[in-house]
Amino acid sequence: MRVFSNPVGAGSLWFDNLVTADGVPVAYDPQARAFIPMPPFCANRDVIGCNWIAPKQGEFCRACAMTALAPDPSISDAIPNWAQTEAAKRWVIDNLGRWHWFRPEDPGAPPVFHMLAEGDTPVPMGHVGGVVTISVAEADAVLRTTRKEALDEPYRTMIGHMRHEIAHMLWWRLSLREDFLDAFREMFGDEREDYPAALQRHYQNGPPADWHTRFLSTYASSHPHEDWAETTSHLLHLTDITDSFVSSGMTSPVLPDDHNWDAYAEPDSERLIHIAASLVAGVNHVNRSMGLSDLYPFVLSEVALRKLAFVHDWLRRGAQGL
């Protein structure tokens, strides 16, 4: 997270702002990571409240242009749910842009999104060949909580969905490199294992008894693809929690003395993850003081820490082929 300067006066702006405190329209420029007070604004600004700039007036911003299918507006709450879903997508896309993913300097393909509303049947979320399918219905807090409890999940948010499904797309991008797959298989296992059979076995039998010593979640234990996606989403969680902590002006003895320290620019994986793990433990205690659930309700085993470091290394250098 970043607190942004107001380009037309005093005060600050937050990531989702459409106007300043004085009512001046502004838009976010993801390339400059700053707000500007002038068009061209995204064509979805009045439709779903997108606050990013566009290449030209009447065109979509970089994030909205990734959406190839929008939800059916005749389905109840489809548009407000879509607005929340796109806001989560913009946040995750901007986070990944800190490592150059999906920016103009990234020579690879960006993700393509199918944003679908749910009618009588649920929409299965997933990724195939660069296309990410998302159910915008999960922007509804009641539905999301119902499914979270039904699946016995400790954490379920739209940002979490975005990070998980985009993680599959990132794996697809990285798998095009000759040097990635062998390293991946050594760390996570062979992804050529029958995926449908693995998921069926997971839902019928549950996770292995020792899953917590090797995986970040029970779902991660189902298949190497899901282990990668869960680990990648957790690496994004931890990095962004740390970045938000620092950007909010808070401090901790575990943080580097450098006042300009940037979690996304930190090259040392172990150092970053150690700092993040220490911070989330403290914030969990703050949440408990208000009777709230832990912000980060997970335990990092030694194996999980190695996997997180592996993902951090590849995400930092993968977009630009380093």
N, C-alpha and C positions, 0 to 999 in steps of 0.2 A: 504494500500500500504506500501511496505517496500523498502528501498534502500539497496541493498545487497553488502557485501564485495566481492572484487575480490580475488579469492583464489590463483591467480598466479602472482599478481603484484599490482601496484598502481591503484587507481581509484575505481569506483563503478559499479555495475551492476543493471539492471532493470529487472523486473519480466519476460519479454519475450526474454531476450538476449539469443542468441545461441553461441556467441563468445565474447571475451573481446575486448577492443579497439585495442589490439595488434594482434587480429586474432586467439587467442587460443580458441579452442572449449571448451565449458562448458555446464553443464546441471544443472537443478534445482532439488534438493532433497526435496520433499514436507514434508517428515517426519522431517527432520532437519531444514527445512526452510532456506536453504543455497545452494549456488552453489558449484559444484565440477568440477574438470578439467579432468575427466576420465570417460570412459564407465562403465557400460552398458548404452547406450542411447536408448530412445524410438524408436521402429521400425517405427514410423510415422515421425521421424525427417526429413528425406529427402522428405517425401510425402507431409506433411502439415506444416512443420516447428515446430513440437512439441519439446520443449526444456527440457522436464522432463526426469529423469532417469527411467530405467526399472529394474525389478528384475533380468533379465538375458539378455545377448545380443540377439537381434532378437525378443524380446518380447515387448509388449506394456507397457507403463507407467500406473500408477494407474488410471489416468483420461481417457486415450484413451481406456483402457480395459473396461470401462463402456459403450462404444459405440458398440452396437450389430449390428446395421445396418448403413452402410456408404452410402452416396449419389451415385447415378448412375453417373459415370464419363463421360458418353456420353452426358449428359445434359450440355448445355453451362454454363460456369463459376461455375460448381458444385464444383470443387476441390478448387479454391481460396476462394469461399464462405464457404466451409467446414472448411478450415484452420482458417478463422476468427471466425467461430462459435465455433470450438474447443478451440481457444484461450480464448474466453469469458467463456467457460465452465471451463477451468483450473483456471481462476481467481476466479470464484464463488465457485468452489470446494475447492480451497485453503482458501478462506475467511471462509467458513463453517468449515474447518478443525481447525480453531482457537478455535472453540467450540467443537472439537473432532468428528464432523460428518464425516463419510465416511473414517476415518483413521483406521489403524489396531486395535486400542483400542475400536472402535465402534463395538459392538456385532451385530448390526442390518444389514439389507440388504442395499447395496448401490443402487443408481439409475441405471437403464438401459436406454440407450439413443438410439432412432432411429433418425438418422440425414438424412433427406430426401431433395432432390433437387426438384424443382417445374418444371413440364413440362407444359402442357396446362392448368392445373387447380391448384389453390393454395393448399398448404398442411396445414390442420388444426393442429395447435399446441395444445398440451394438455398432460394430465397425466392419466394413468389408471393402478392401481395395481403395482406401482413401475416403470412403463415404461414411460419415458418422450419423447414425439415426438416433434422435432424441425424442422422448415423449414429453411434450410441453405440459401435460397434465400434472407431472410431478412437481411443477412450481406451486401447486396447491398444497399447503402445509398439512391439511388433514389427510389427504390421500397419501402423501409422502410418509407421514407418521404411521399410518395404517400398514403400509408395505414394509416399513422399517421394522415394526413389531412382528409382522407375519414372518419375515425372513430372519428375525433375531439378529439384526444388525446394530452395532453400537453407534453408527454414524451414517446419515443419508441426507445429502443436500444437493441442490441443483449444481452448485459449483463442484461438488464431489463427483457427480455424474459426468460433468464436462471434462474434468481432469482424467477420470478413468477411461472414458471412451476416446478422448484425444490421445491418451497414452497408447492405445492400440494402434492408432494411426501413426504415431511417432515410431513405434516398433516397425510398422510396415515401411516407413521411410528409411529407417536405419538398416533394415534387412536387405536393402538394395546395395549396401556396401559389402565388399568382399571380406573386410576384417571384422565384421560385427557378429555374424551368426555363430562362429566357433566360440567366441568369447561369451556370447549370450548362453549357449547351451552348456558351457562349463559352469556358469553361475546359476542358471535357472532350470536347466534340464532341456530335454528335446521337445520342441514345440510341435514336431511332426506326430506326436502321440494323438490318437483319435480324439478329437475335441468333443463331439457330441457324446461319445461313450464316457469320457472323463466327467462331463457335467452330470450325466445321468447317474453315474456312480456316486458323485459328490452329493447329489440331492437325495439319493436313496440311503446311503450309508453314513453321510456326514463326513467331517474332516478326520484325518488321522489323530490318534490320541495325543501325539506330541506336536501338533501343528504349531502351537505357540512358540516352540523353540526354533522353528524354521521359517515361519511365515508371519506376515503382519496381520492377516485376517484369515478366517476360515475359508472364505471364497478364494483367496490367493492359493490355497492348497489344492484347488481343483484341477489346475492345468498350468503349465509354464506361461501360456499367454496371459492368464488371469493373475499369475504371480507378478509378471512384469507390469501389468496395468495397475494393480493395487500398489506395488512398490513405487511406481512412477508417480501416481497420484499422491502418495504419502510424501514423496520427496518434494513435490510442489506444495503440499500443505505446509510442511515444516519450513521450507524456504520462505514462503509468503507470510507465515505467522511471524517469523523472525524479522523480515523486512518491515512488516506492519508495526511490530513492537518498537523497532528503532525509529521508524518514521513518525511515530506518535510522540516521540520525545522521551520515552521511558528508558530507564537504564538498569543495568544489572552487572554484578561483578564478573559474570561470565563473558560479557561483551568485550571486544577489543578496545584498547584505549583510543584508537583512531576514531575521531568524531565523524569522519567521512566514510566509515566502513559501510560497505554495501553487501548485503547477503547474496545478491545475485552475482556479484563480481568476485566473490570468494572462490579461489581456485582449489583450496584444500577441502576435500569432501569430508574428511573426518572432523576437521575443525568446525565446519558449518553444522554438521549433524549434531555434534556435541553441544554446541551453543543452542541449537533449536530444541534439543531434548531437555536441556536445563530450563529453558524459558517456558516450554509448555507445561512442565511439572509445576512451576510456580503459578501459571495462569489457571491450571486445573484447581489449585487450592483456592484461588480467588473465586472461581465459579462455585465451588462447594460452600463458600461462606454465604452465598445467596440461595443455596438449595438448588442450584442448577447442575445440569450434567457436565461432566468434564469436557473442556474444549477439545481435547485430543485424548480420547479414551483407548489408547493403545500402548502396548509394551514393546520396546525395541530389543529383540534378542540379538546376540552376536551375529548370527547368520543374517538377520534382517538388516543390521547395520552395514554389513558387507554388500548386500544387495542395493541398499540406498546409495552407498558410495559409488557402486558400479553405474547406476542410473545417472547420478549427478555428473560423473565424468563424461558419459556419452551425450547427455543433453547439452552440456556446455560446449562441446566441440562438434556435435553431429550436424547441426543445421548448415554449417559452412564447410563441411567436409574436412575438418582439421584432423 
